[in-house]
């Protein structure tokens, strides 16, 4: 067998072993139960608070500041200001993504 042929055989064998390793690790992975459709949950990439604050609207930042101030002072929330509703909008709408 020529030297170039043996290199090709070794490379082919390496690829086969790599594929076999992927099959074995996938078969040992626990089955997904969180999604309901058999797919795995995609891991989210956290962007970090500095980037999120930089992309928020001014009204969103005011809501965060007001909530932080209330938490630091221990004052009860005034429901007439709708701070909880605004906080839910900040958390759920993701207006700053994109």
Secondary structure, DSSP 4 states (H G I P E B T S, - for coil): --HHHHHHHHHHHHHHHHHHHHHHHHHHSPPP-SSSSSPPPPPPPP--HHHHHHHS-HHHHHHHHHHHHHHHHTPPP-GGGTHHHHHHHHHHH-TT--
